[in-house]
């Protein structure tokens, strides 16, 4: 299950783990104009852990989900090829 909310400066997506045990803590994704953050509560420390991705990193992650193992670089080819 997931929720989507539009706030003043971000779109917030929350992913709820409904799988069989062990269930993981909810993940909150905040999409800002210039970056995306991924947050999850660490129950061992009772602190929220946050990862910040630039839009370039997010683009690379999106591409990587559909590629086989290897090293890649996305290029913006202005020649149209």
Secondary structure as UniProt FT lines:
FT   STRAND          2..6
FT   STRAND          11..15
FT   STRAND          27..31
FT   STRAND          35..42
FT   TURN            43..46
FT   STRAND          47..54
FT   HELIX           55..64
FT   TURN            65..66
FT   TURN            78..79
//
